[in-house]
Amino acid sequence: MDASTFLLMRNELILAILALVILAAEIFTTAGNKHKIITWSAVLFAAATVAGFLPHPEGELFGGSYRTDQMTVVMKNILNLGVLIVFLQSFDWLQRKENHDKISEYFLLVITTLMGMDFMISSGDFLMMYIGLELATIPIAALAAFERFSSKSAEAGIKLILTSALSSGVLLFGLSFIYGTTGSIYYADIAPQVAVNPLQTLGFIFFTAGMAFKISLVPFHLWTADVYEGAPVNVTSYLSVISKGAASFTFLIILYKVFGELLAVWQPLLYTLALATMTIGNLFAMRQDNFKRFLAFSSIAQAGFILLGILQAGNLGSTSVVYFVLIYVFTNLAVFGVVSAVSHATGKENISDYKSFYLTNPRLSLTMLMGLFSLAGIPPVAGFFGKFFLFTSAASAGYYILVFIAVLNATISLYYYLKPVRAMFIDKTDTPIATFRTSLPTRISLVMCLAGIFLVGFMSIIYEFIHAASFGL
């Protein structure tokens, strides 16, 4: 193995170099110039995102512990796009006086978690997967508690680290059964030995429970709304989109590559989880007025829809999941971008605060409208196509009743997704949110989101490219 072999880890190496550059900038930049780190970090990460789309070799490292193929590269590029948008939306927040002394820490923590997620996606054994999981989880807890003088932020960090520790313990307990019955931690060695027997079935159930915490599947979702509400808005958007996307990708890969022989076990299990997650996420979202809690339960419901694609257990299912997450990145970050801009400008985070918002900030209102329509799956925006392919994949596997219930849930979700729309365009108030101008980076991020919302659904070449890459799973 020579030095060129390590180019298989191009994404992770670029992130490690970028983290070192930011660390050096923190050391050598004077206090008066700290704000420049925001711009340069975003520019460098944009370059890293572009580099991710260059041709990438396929192969394995460390005896099969790390592997890369076309599909894993696609997944990492989707996460990179999402993080780039989050960075652009974080400019105003990081420039506030209370964050002036921890700008570098924000970028370092986010890049570190992203590196862990990349290792999760490229893992070839459960040890690499677990190391990546912890590398992704622990810094996120620090991000949730980023606002040091906010009791809610501190509470969010504590709740996240405690629930993450519990879920990691449950996951490891399940993996110990898998290792005990197969004698290996490598996916390629375990897959031929997997069979429907009590120990392996129990181990798989514990593993699924641990991953369900990360994806916020019911009944492992109770931490989600409190953490989302307490964390800073930009951290909440990262948790909702990037963290959930990475966990979904990892879960998909392991189910297909390792536990394919346990199909008779995990399909009924995921069927139940999907049903409960969609329904309960929707019911609780109806009751929310705080935007972050509203989007937390919305993301829980969306996780239930993701399971529809995984249930298909084939190329169509994996394609629909990756395609849906790509759309979800643009869609959810469009909504979070507006919420973030309003929160930083006014401190308001409740849906009721948005009454007559269209009269004072029409462009932001329309951006929010498109994002909510896409989350609801209203045609012709991209969210409709994302849900359509998930429903199609589940129907192709014969889950007609589940698809019918999913369609009912999608219809119910129209009620709460239209609540902010009603507040912005119909409800009147004498004291609407005053007109304000967003920063250039925020405007760029929202334009990127709108472009994704409108173009991804109509550009069939994107779906076809993901479908071609899915044959590597």
GIPE-V246437 format. One record per backbone hydrogen bond with DSSP energy under -1.0 kcal/mol. CO is the residue of the C=O (numbers start at 1). NH is the residue of the N-H. Records with the same first field share a line. If there is no record, write none. Layout:
CO = NH ; NH
This chain:
2 = 5
3 = 6
4 = 7
5 = 8
6 = 9
7 = 10
9 = 13
10 = 14
11 = 15
12 = 16
13 = 17
14 = 18
15 = 19
16 = 20
17 = 21
18 = 22
19 = 23
20 = 24
21 = 25
22 = 26
23 = 27
24 = 28
25 = 29
30 = 33
31 = 34
33 = 36
34 = 37
36 = 40
37 = 41
38 = 42
39 = 43
40 = 44
41 = 45
42 = 46
43 = 47
44 = 48
45 = 49
46 = 50
47 = 51
48 = 52
50 = 53
51 = 54
59 = 68
61 = 64 ; 66
62 = 65
65 = 124
66 = 61
68 = 59
69 = 73
70 = 74
71 = 75
72 = 76
73 = 77
74 = 78
75 = 79
76 = 80
77 = 81
78 = 82
79 = 83
80 = 84
81 = 85
82 = 86
83 = 87
84 = 88
85 = 89
90 = 94
91 = 95
93 = 96
96 = 99
97 = 100
99 = 102
102 = 106
103 = 107
104 = 108
105 = 109
106 = 110
107 = 111
108 = 112
109 = 113
110 = 114
111 = 115
112 = 116
113 = 117
114 = 118
115 = 119
116 = 120
117 = 121
118 = 122
122 = 67
124 = 187
125 = 129
126 = 130
127 = 131
128 = 132
129 = 133
130 = 134
131 = 135
132 = 136
133 = 137
134 = 138
137 = 141
138 = 142
139 = 143
140 = 144
141 = 145
143 = 146
146 = 148
147 = 150
150 = 154
151 = 155
152 = 156
153 = 157
154 = 158
155 = 159
156 = 160
157 = 161
158 = 162
159 = 163
160 = 164
161 = 165
162 = 166
163 = 167
164 = 168
165 = 169
166 = 170
167 = 171
168 = 172
169 = 173
170 = 174
171 = 175
172 = 176
173 = 177
174 = 178
175 = 179
176 = 180
177 = 181
178 = 182
179 = 183
185 = 126
186 = 190
187 = 191
190 = 193
195 = 197
197 = 201
198 = 202
199 = 203
200 = 204
201 = 205
202 = 206
203 = 207
204 = 208
205 = 209
206 = 210
207 = 211
208 = 212
209 = 213
211 = 215
212 = 216 ; 217
217 = 220
221 = 224
223 = 227
224 = 228
225 = 229
226 = 230
227 = 231
232 = 236
233 = 237
234 = 238
235 = 239
236 = 240
237 = 241
238 = 243
239 = 244
241 = 245
242 = 246
243 = 247
244 = 248
245 = 249
246 = 250
247 = 251
248 = 252
249 = 253
250 = 254
251 = 255
252 = 256
253 = 257
254 = 258 ; 259
259 = 262
260 = 263
262 = 265 ; 266
263 = 267
265 = 269
266 = 270
267 = 271
268 = 272
269 = 273
270 = 274
271 = 275
272 = 276
273 = 277
274 = 278
275 = 279
276 = 280
277 = 281
278 = 282
279 = 283
280 = 284
281 = 285
282 = 286
285 = 288
289 = 351
290 = 294
291 = 295
292 = 296
293 = 297
294 = 298
295 = 299
296 = 300
297 = 301
298 = 302
299 = 303
300 = 304
301 = 305
302 = 306
303 = 307
305 = 308
306 = 310
307 = 311
309 = 312
310 = 313
314 = 318
315 = 319
316 = 320
317 = 321
318 = 322
319 = 323
320 = 324
321 = 325
322 = 326
323 = 327
324 = 328
325 = 329
326 = 330
327 = 331
328 = 332
329 = 333
330 = 334
331 = 335
332 = 336
333 = 337
334 = 338
335 = 339
336 = 340
337 = 341
338 = 342
339 = 343
340 = 344
341 = 345
342 = 346
343 = 347
349 = 291
350 = 353
351 = 354
354 = 357
357 = 361
361 = 365
362 = 366
363 = 367
364 = 368
365 = 369
366 = 370
367 = 371
368 = 372
369 = 373
370 = 374
371 = 375
372 = 376
373 = 378
378 = 381
381 = 384
382 = 386
383 = 387
384 = 388
385 = 389
386 = 390
387 = 391
388 = 392
389 = 393
390 = 394
391 = 395
392 = 396
394 = 399
395 = 398
398 = 400
399 = 403
400 = 404
401 = 405
402 = 406
403 = 407
404 = 408
405 = 409
406 = 410
407 = 411
408 = 412
409 = 413
412 = 415
413 = 417
414 = 418
418 = 422
419 = 423
420 = 424
421 = 425
422 = 426 ; 427
423 = 356
424 = 358
439 = 443
440 = 444
441 = 445
442 = 446
443 = 447
444 = 448
445 = 449
446 = 450
447 = 451
448 = 452
449 = 453
450 = 454
451 = 455
452 = 456
453 = 382
455 = 459
458 = 460
459 = 462
460 = 464
461 = 465
462 = 466
463 = 467
464 = 468
465 = 469
466 = 470
469 = 472
470 = 473
